[in-house]
Amino acid sequence: MNVSRVFIQRPVATALFMLAIVLAGLVGLRLLPLAALPQVDYPTIQVQTLYPGGSPDVMSRTVTAPLERQFGQMPGLVRMSSTSAAGVSMITLQFALELNMDAAEQQVQAAMNAAASLLPADLPAPPVYAKVNPADAPIMQLAVSSSSLPLTEVQNMANTRLALKISQIPGVGLVTLAGGQRPAVRVRGNLEALAAMGLGLDSISTAISAGNSSTAKGSFDGPKRQYSINANDQLMTADEYRKLIVAYVNGAPVRLEEVAQVVDAAENDRLGAWTGIKQGGGAGAPNAAPAAGEAAALTPAIILNVQRQPGANVIATVDAIVRQLPALERSLPGAVRLTVLTDRTLGIRASVEHVEMELVLAVLMVVLVIFLFLHSLRATLIASIAVPISLVGTAAAMYLLGFSLNNLSLMALTIATGFVVDDAIVMIENISRHREAGRAPFAAALEGAGEIGFTIISLTVSLIAVLIPLLFMQEVIGRLFREFALTLAIAILFSALVSLTLVPMMSARWLEPLDRAGSRTGAWAQARMDRLVALYDRALQRVLAHQPLTLAVALLTLALTALLYAAIPKDLFPTQSTGQLLGQVQAAADVSFARMSALQGAVARVVLADPAVRSIASVVGVDAANNSALASGRLVVNLQPHELFGDSEAAIMQRLRTRVAQQVAGVSLFLQPTQDLSVDSGTGPTQYRFDLEGVDTALVDQWAQRLVRRLAALPELRHATSAAGATGPAAMVQVDRDSAARLGVTASTLDNTLYNAYGQRIVSTIFTETNQYRVILEAARNDATSLESLRDLPVRTSGGGTTPLGSFARVVEQPAPLQVNRVGQYP
């Protein structure tokens, strides 16, 4: 059976068929999205709960545990990990690859609803979830700063005018603001003044809650018109709160300003963010490399971190954000500056463009090699036309299969460039053989195509059979290489199609016998090829004359190959050079916010002074989005464009670590390059992570420290560290229950008093047209600096008066965990 006959006999239909493939491929090529790698993300959801003032132990027992109990019952859940730190609980849920994200989202929402009744009643807000992988680096970072406006106003504008709009863009999973300068009214109670008047912080809390209200008031109908009812029941500014009457003492009103300091400030004053950008160093701007040693000043700023949804296309998402930026920037005052700190797509685009250039060069090289061996322009053109048609046609199939143009699919097309011409060359040489035998062009094409058609089909099937194991690989490896294998297989199929249709049709009308197609260049090339064949013939004769030695060399090569396979480093995916480093600054476990901010700033200045660094973003504080411990700060380091023979990222990281260790005492700097492939949902300061689980927290901590010591002793490893067992000082209030009962102090009263004084408690909410702002209550800072001041804290008694905390309780210092980590509900 001659499958090519109908195509040889109908040239117009064949040409139109090929044209249709090319047009479909060009449309698919235009619509194919760009990406770094195939979509291999696990469906991942992160659940965050904020409870200001809650210790890690309280967060773990009262917030994390009830939620984990419900989440653990969800089908399709592969991994559940959690971190409970001061005032924040973060639970990361990773589902099976085959589970749809929308289905996972519904399960998470149902589990949160089921756990709601077990959560603390005074949570300021219910748990919230986001469809993001916390291990993924932000796809874009924006810095919002001003030299004249306070950061609270800058944060307010960034939240209402930027973050809200960016969150609405398809593909964006989460927009977080680092820097934490959310506007609020802070009320700092004077404990001595309150105690002198027989009052406590609970009096202030009750007065503010009762004095600030914004609820429905109804309406009424008059004889002819209807009236809605409003009132000046809401207090909007710090000045209005200062005049609020807290209580009457001896018949005289006690106003809030007499017993507390009321200021417009930040909701959480233990958060901070800074940026440093060298001249011309913004993402997307011309990057003029500064001279060695040039440094840029650190500027307080609000940093917007944009994370994509798992499975969303990075390029398309960032392009949509960039299109919105001009309009968003126009909505800001002139005194506010918006800067793009990080754009992850710059490296992805450069990588894809580089592979595309390699693909074009591969096609050109294949054409030149064909001409070198065939010596005929006509035969070269007929064989070479199979390359673009096969590759362009593959693009149409890739679009229908939902693939993208990424490094692996483009690598498959580059490899296919060498395969797709094989069938065409075999067809042309067989037809040319019949032409050299004296057959007419049409008859030679029919007979030659009929003889070689089955051979081409068998070659195609055998090549595709090699790729079948890749199609059946499971989990991340399967997702990663399935697109590569299918792209290569489709290109080979198109090659066979073109070789059985277009190539014989064109050969029947245009091919000349190859023995008569020679030119001077062809004759010169053939002479050199004949010399090479003769040299090979002499070498082959020598090898055949020493067969035992040849066999020994072959066996030695096989053994050497096995040894090299065992010795060569193995990894899931090579470490990428993306031009961005993620850093973590680790300080002493008991460090204060002020001290940590100073250390973080010193480290950031040392890093920014390096000539390889273009810009830096620095964040310190616990905010559930960037850090989970006060003793660790976060750095995002953007590097200058990489020179061909410049330092590698590994060398830059080692240089930065060494300089920080020499110039900043009391901290450790951990650095690792940002990667496009994030398989795990956990994050950490080092490249590799190992989870040690057990039912006994103390036992897990003990063995974790032993494991760290053993790993640190291995010469192959460095920077071994563990989050297990990290503790800091805690003030333990040991209540004498008999004395407390005699004074009329209950446990709930004690907790409420401590929370009012030291928990940055949210006591009321200010509602505006665009946002909501909190009223925060705490003890004045100079009254909350030592254990002695804690013992003097006035606590309300059942008789209406107050008594010092030290009258019925002891306050002792003891170690407590800085954070509680669990995997699958176990420590």
N, C-alpha and C positions, 0 to 999 in steps of 0.2 A: 504494500500500500504506500503510495507516494502522497504524503500529506502536503507537500509543497506544490503539487500540480495546479490546484485551483488558484493559487496565488500567482504562479508564473503566468498562467493564462489570462489573468485579469489584473493587469498592472494598475489601472486607475482605482479599482476597488482596494487593492493592496496599499496604494499610496494614501488614499483617504483614511484607511484603517490606521495606518501609522500616524497620520496627521491628527486623528482623533486622540490617540494615545498621548501625543506630544501636547496637545491643547489641554487635555485633562490633567496632565502632569504639571504644566505651567500654572494652572489654576490651583492645584494642590500645593505646589511649591510656594505660591504667594500666601496661602492660608495657613501653612504649617507654622505652629508657634516655635519660638526659640527657647531652648532650655539648656542647662549645663549637663543634666543627666536625665534618663527616663524617670517617670514618676514611680518612685518606690517607697513613698512615705506610708508608714503605719497610720491608720486613723488614730489621732491623739487628741485628747481633751484635757485641759488643765482647769481645776476647780480651785478658786481662791476665796478665803474667808478672812476678813479683817475683824479683830477684836482688840482695840487699843488697850494696852495695859496688861493683857494676858501673858503670863509667863509661858515658856515652852511646855512645861509640864501641864499647865492648865489647858493650853491650846490642844495638846495631844489628847487629853482625857475627855474634854467637854466638846470639842469641835471635830477634830480629825477622826477619832475613833467612831462616833456615831455615823459619820458620813461613810467611812470605809466599810462599816458593817453593811450598809445598803449597797454600796458600789460593788462589793465582793460577790453579790448575788447576780450580777449582770452576765448574761451569756455572751460569749465572744471576747471577754476581757482577757488579754494576754498578760499584762503586767500592770500592777498598781503600786506606785511609790508615793511617799508623802514626806513632807518636811514641816515640822511644827517649830516655829521660832517665836520670839517675843512679839506678840500681837498679830501674828499672821499664821495661817495654815494653808499649805499648798499641796494639792493632791493631783498627781499626773496619772492619767488613765490611758493605756495603750491597748488598742483592740487588734483583732486579727486582720490581716491584709485584705481578706475577701469581704469584710464587713463594711457596709456603706456608712459614710460619715453621718448622714442624716438619721439613720437608724440608731447609731451610737449616741447621737445627741439626744434623741427621744428617751433612750434608756437612762442617760445621766440625769435629765430633767425629772424623770419619774422617781429616781432614787433620791434626789435632793428633796423632793416633796415629801417622800416617806420619812426622811430623817429630820424634817423641820421641827417636829414636836420634841425632839430630844436635844436640840441645840439651846444654848443659853438664851434666856428671854430678853436680855439687854444687849443683844448683838445690834450694832448700829445699822447693819444692812445684812440681808440674807446672803448666802454663798452665791458667787457668780462663776460662770464657766466661760472658757474661750476655746475655740477650735484651733489651737496652736500646739506645736511641739516646743517645749521650753529649751530643748537642746539646740534648736535652730537659731542661728544668729539673725538679727534683724536684717531684712532685705534693704532697708533704707533707714537712715538716721537724719533727723532734722534738728538743728539747734536754733532756738529762739532766744534772743538776748536784747538788752537795751542798756544804754549808758546813762539814761535819765529816769526811766520808770522803775519802780520797785519790782522785784521778782514776783510778788504776789499778783500784781496786775498783769505781768507778762504771762504768768501761768494761767490766769483766768482767760486771757485772750487765746492762748494756745489750746486750752481745753475746749472752749466754746466755738472758736472759729476755725481751728485747724484739725484737731483730733476727731471731732464729730464728723466733719466732711470726709476726711481720709478713711474713716471706719466704714463709710458707706460704699466705698469703691469695691467692686467684685474682686475676690481673691485676697483681700485683706482680712486676716484672722483676728488681729489684736493691735491696738495702738495704745501704748503706755507712755506716760510722762514721767521722766526721771528728773529729779530735782526737788519735787515735793513741796513747792511753795504755793499750795492751794490756799486761797484767802479764807480767813476765819476770824472770829472775834475770840480772843483769849482772855479768860478771867483768872487772874492769879491771886488767890485768897491769902490774906495776911493772917496767919494762924494766931499770932499773939493778940491782934486787935479783936479777932472773933472770940477768942477765949475770954478776953476781958469783959466782953458783953454777954457772955454765956451762950454764944452761938457757935455753930460749926459749919463746915463746908456744905453739909447737907441743907442748911438754911439757904445758902446761896443757890444750890442746885434747885431746891423747891421754888424759890422766888423767880428764878429765870424761866423754869418750865411753865410756871403759872403766868408770868408776865409777858411771855412771847407766844403768840398763837396766831394761826392763820387757817381757820376752818370755815365751813359753810355756815351762813347766817340766815339764809332763807330770803323770801320776798313776800310782798303783800300787794293787794289790789286796792287802788283808790277808786273814787267815783268814776274817773275817766281814764286814769293811767295806772300802769303797774310800776312798782318800785322794787329794785333789788337792794339788799342791805349790805353795806360794807362798814368797816370800822378801822380805826388806827390801832388795831390790836397787835400788830407785829412791830418789833423793834429791829431796825435795819443796820444801825451803825453802833460803833463803840460808844459814842457820845450819848446816845439814847439809853444804852445799858447802864452807863455810869449813874444816871438819875433814878434808876430802878430802886424802889424801897424793898429792902430785904426783910426787915422786921421792925417792930416798935419796942424800944427799951426805955423803961421809965416814962412811957407816954410820948417819947420823941422818936421820929422816924430815923432809921439807920439806912442810909443809901449805900448802894453797892460800891461807889467810889471811896467810901470811908473805910471799908474793910477789905478792899481788893483793888488790884491794878487791872484796868480794862484797856486793852489795846487791840488795834487792827494788826494782825500778824498772820503767820502761816498755821495751817491746821496741824501739821507735824513739823516741829522745828528741829527734828533730828534727821533731816534728809538734806542732801546737797548734790549738785552736779556742776561740773565745770568743763569748758571746752578750750582747746588750744589749737589754733589753725595757723600754719605758716603762710606767708604771703603767697597768694596764688595756689593755696593748697586745698581749696574746697573741691568736693567731688564734682567732676564734670567740668571744672575750670582748668585753664592752662596751668600745668604744674611746673612752675619754675623752681628747680632744685636750689635750695638755699645753700649758702656756704657752710662748711663744717663749723659746728659750734653755734650756729645761729639758733636762737630760741624765740618762741612766741609766748606771750603772757597768757596765763589761764584766766578765762572769763567766766563768771557765774552765768549759768544759762539754764533754760528748760529744754531738755532733750526729748524729742519724740522718737520712740522706737517703733517701727512698723514691722510687724511679723505677718507672714503669709499663712493662709490656711494650708494644712497638709494636702498635697495634690494640686494646689493652684500653681499656674505658670508664673515664674518669677518675672520674666521679661514683660509679659503682658500687664502684670500688676503694677510694676514700677513705671511702665510707660503711661498707664492711666493716672498714676499719682503725679507724674511730671506734667502731664497736660493740665492738671488742676492747680499746680503750684502758682502760676502767674495770677490767677483769679484769687487764690487764697492770700497771696502776698499783698495784693491791692486792698484786701479787707483789713489789713493791719495798719496801725498808725505809722507815720514816717519815722518815729523814734525807735521802732522795733525792727530788728534785723532778722531775716530768715535765711539760714545757711544750710545747704546740703552737706552734711558731714560724711555720710557713707552712702554709696550706691553699689550694691553687690552685683548689679548687672554689668558694670563696666568690665569686670574680669570675665564674666560669662560671655559677653559679646566678643571680646578680644579672642577668647579661646575658640569660639565657634568660627569667627572670621579666619583664624589661623588654620583650622581644619578645612574650611572651605577652600582656602588658597592651596592647601596640599592636595585637595581633590582635583582642582583645576590643573595643577602641575602633573598629577598622576595621569590625567587624561592626555595631556600633551606628550608626556613621555611614552605612553602606550602607542600613540599615533606614530611617533618617530621610530619606535622599535618595529612597528609593523612595516613601515616604509623601508627600513633597513633590510628586512628579510624578504619582502615581496618584490622590491625594486620596481613597483608599478604604482603610479599615482592613482589610476582608476581602481585597482584592487585595494589600495590603502584607503581610498575614500569609501568604498563599499563596506570594508571591514570596520572602519572607524565610525561609520554612522550608527553602528549598533550600540556604541557607548553612550552618546547623549540620549538616544531614544530609550534605552533600558533604564538609565538613571532617572530621567525625567518621568518616565512612566511609573517608576517605583515611588516617586514622590506622591503621585495620585493615590496609590494604594496605601501609603503611609498615612495620608490624611483621612482616608476612610476608616482606617484601623485606630485612629485617635493617637497616633504617634506624634513626636515632635522632632525638630532638627536639633539634635544634641551631639555631644562629642562621640557617643557610642554609635548612634545611627549614621552620622557622617563618616565614622571610621569604617562602618560596614559598607557604605557606598564607595569609599576609597579602596577597600579591599576588592570589592566587586568589579572595579575598573579593570583589573587584570583578568577576571574570570569571563566577563561578558564578551570579550573579543575572541575567546578560544573557539567557540562554536562557529562564529563567522569565518575565521581563518580556515577551519577544517572544511567548511562548506565551499569556500572559494577555491582552495587547493584541489579539492576533488573535481569541481566543475572545470577548473583549468586543465586538469589532467586529461579530461575528455576533449577539451579544445585542442590541446597539443597533439592528441591522437587523430585530429582531422574532423571531428564532429562539428556540425553547425552550432552556433551559439545557443539557439533555442533548445535543440535536441540535447546538447551537452548539459544545459541547466536541468532539464527534466530527468535525464539519466543520472547525473551526479547527485542531485538532491534526493532522488529515490534511493540511491545506494547509501547515502550518509545520514538520512533522516532518522532512522532508528538509533544510530550511533549517538547522534546529538541528544536524543531523548534519554538514552541510557546514561550518558555523561551528566545530564542535568539532574536526573534522579539520584545518581551516586553522590553528586556534590551536595544536594539537599539532604541526603541521608546522614551526612556527617554532622549537620546542624540539628538533627532531631533530638539528641540528648540535651541540648541547651533549652529546647522548648519545654522539656519536662522537669527542669530544675524548679525547686520549690522556694518559697519565702523570698527574701530580699534578693538573693542571687538569681533566682528565676526571673523576678521582675526586672532586674538590672540587665540581664543578657537576652531576655526574650525578644525585646525590641531589636537588638543587634542581630539575632539569628533570623528573625522574620524579614527584616530589611534586606539582609544578604540573600536569603532564599528567594524573595520576590524579584530582586535584581537578576538573579540567575534565571528565573523563569521568564522574565521579559527578554533576556538575552537569547534563550532558546526560541522564543516566539519570533523575534526579529530574524534570527538565523534561518528559520524554516519558512519565512514569508518574504520579507523585504530583500534579504541578501540574494537568494536564488532569482528573484524577479529582476533585480538590477544586474545580476551577472548574466542573465539571458540576453540582455540588451546592451551591455556596456563593457563586459569583461573581455579582455584580450588574453591570449595565451601568455603565461608568465615567462616562457622561454624567449618570447619575442618582444617583451615589454622593457627590455633592458636599456639603460642609458649609460653614459660614462660614469656617473656616480654609482649607479647600480652595479656596473661591471667592476668598478673599484671595490665596492663593498663585498661583492660575491667572491672576488679574488682573496680578500682578507679572510672571508668566512671559510673558503676552501683550505687556506693555510691552517686555520684553527681546527678544522675537522681532521686534517692530516696530523696535527700535533696530538689531538685526542686519540687518534688511531694508534700512534706510536706509544703513547702512555698506556693505553688499554692493553696493548700487547705485552708490555713490561709487567703490568699487574697480573695478567693471566699467566705469565711465566713464573711468578712467585706467589702461587695461590695460598700456601700455608701462612706466609707473612701477611698477606692481605687479610686473611681470616683473623689472624691475631690482632691486627690493627683495628679491625671492625669490632672485635670483642672488647678490646681496650677502650675504644671510643664509647661503647655501650656502658661499660663499667664507670668510665669517667662521667658520663651523662647522669648516671644514677647518683654518683657522689655529689655532683654539683646540684642536682635536684634536692638532695637532702640538706646541703649546706646553704643554699640560696635563701634569703629572708622571705617569709611568706606573710601576706596580709590580705584582708578582704578587698581593699582598694588602696591605691597609692596615695600618699599624703599630697594634697594639692597645694600649689602656691597661688593663693588668691589675692595677695596684696593686703590682707587684713589679719591682725592678730587679736585674739581675745586674752585679756590678762586678768589675774586676780591677785590683789594685794592682801596678804595675810598678816595680821598683827597679833599681839597678845590677846588672849581670850577675854580679859577683863578691861580692855581699852575703852575709854569714854568716847563720846561722839566728837568732842572738840579735839582730842588727841588724834583720833582716827582721821579726821578731816585734815589736820596738819600733815600727818604722815602720807596720806593719799596725795595731797598737793605736792609734797616733796618728790614722791615717786613719779608723778605725772610730769613734773618739770625736768627731771633727769631723762625720762623717756623722750620727751618732746625735743630735747636738745640734740638728740642723735640725728645725724644728717640723713639717715634712711627713713625717718618718720615724717609724714606729711601733716597729719592732724591726729588729735587724741580727744576722746570723750571719757570723762572720769565721773563716777557715781559712788556715793557712800551713803549708808543708812539702810534700814530695813523697810522695804515698800512693797513686797510681794511680787514685784515684777523684775527687779534687777538684783537684789540681794536678799538673802535670808538670814544674815547674821551681821551685826554691827562690826565685828572684828575683821570682816572681809570687805574689800572694796573692789569695784569692777572697772576695768579699763577696756576700751576699744581703740586699737591703734591702727591707723591707716598709713600704709607705707607709700613712699615715692614710687613712681613707675620703675619697674625692674629693668636694669640694664642687662645686656646680653652676658657680660662677664663680671657683673657686680656680685655683691655678697648674696648668698642664699638666705632664705627666711630662717633656716636653722642657725646660721651664723649670726644673723641679726638678733634673734631671740637670746642666744647665749651671750652676746655682747651687752644687751640690755640688762639681763639678769646680773651679770658681773658688775656693771656700773651701779645698779641699784644697791647691790650688796655692799659695795665699797663706800657709797655716798649717803645712804639712808639707813640708819641703825634702827633695829627693832621691827623690821618687816621682811617678809619673803615675797618675791615676785614670781608668779607662775604664768607662763605664756604658752599658747598653742595657736596654730594657724586656723583660721575659719575654714570649714569644709562645706562643700555643696551636698555631700551625702551624710545624713544624720540618721543612723539606724536606731540608736538608743534614745530614750526619752529623758535620760538623766544628764545632768551637767556636773562638771567638776573642774578642778584646776589643772588636771593632768590629762595626757593623751589617752591613757587606758584606765578603766574603772573595773573594780571587782567588788561584788556585793557579798557580804558575809551575813547570813541570816540565822536567827535562833529565837527561842521563846523567852530567854532570860537576858535582859538588857545588860546587866553587869557582866555576864559571861561573854556576850558578844563584844563588849568594849574591851575586855581583857584579851581575848584572842585577836581582836583587830590590832591592838597595839603590838602584840607579839608578831603578827604577820608583817606589820610595817617595819619592825626592826630587822626581820629576816630579809625582807625585800631590799631594804636600804644597804644591807651588807653585800648584795650581789653586784658585781662590777658592771653587768649589762644594763642595770637600771639606775635611775637617779630621780630625785624629787619624790620619793615615796612619802605619802601622807595619808591621813585618815581623818574623817569627820567624827568618828566614834570617840566617845569619852571626853569631848571638849567641854570643859566646865568653866564657870565664872563665879565670882562671889555673889551670894544672895543673902538678903536679910530675912531670917526665919523668925516669925512671930510665934512664940510658944505661949499659948493662952492658958492661964490658970482658970479653968472653967468654974471652980467654986467661987473664986473672987469675982469673976465676971458675972456670975448669976446673982451674987449679993449686990453688985452695983447696978444690975439690970441691963447688962450689955450682952447682946446675942451675937452669934457668929455672923449672921447676915448684916447686922449693924456694923460690925468691925470691918467686914469686907467692903461694905458700901463706903465707909469712911476712908479706908486706904485707897480705894479706887478713885474717890473724889480728889484725893490729895496728890496721887502719884501716877494715875493711869491715863492722863490726858483725856478725861472723860467727855464724851459728847453729851451735853445736857439739853441742847435745843438746836433747831434748824431754822435758818433764814431762807425763805423762798423768794426768788426773784423771777423775772420773766424768762431768763435764759439758763439759770443754774440754781443750785442749792448750796448753801454754805453753813458751816457748823459753828456752834458756840462751844468752846472748849474750856473746861474747868480743871484747875490744878492748884496745888499749893505754890506760893511764891518761891522762886528758885533758891533764894538764900535760906529758906526754911527747910529745904529738903536735900541737904548735902551730907548728912552723917547719920549714923545710927542713933546718936543722942537726940537729934531733932525728931527722929521717928518715935522715940520713946515719949517725947513730950506732945505728941499729936493728940489734940482733944477729941474724945469719942463721946457721942451722945449716949446718955443713960435713959432708962425708962422713966425716970423722974423729970425729964425735960432739961436737966443740966448737962454738963460735960465733965469728963474725967480724963486725965492723961492715960495714954496707952500703957505706960510703964506701971500703972497702979494695979494692973491685973494681967500683965503679960511680960515676958522676957523677950528681948530682941537680940539674937545672936547671928553671927556671920557664919555661913557654911557654903560649900560649893554646890552648884546646881547646873544642870545641863544647859548649854547655850542653844541647842536645838535638838529635836528628837526626830530621827530619821527612821522610816519603816518601809519595808518592801513586802507587799502582800499581807499587810496587817501585822507583820512581825518586825521586831527591832533589827 
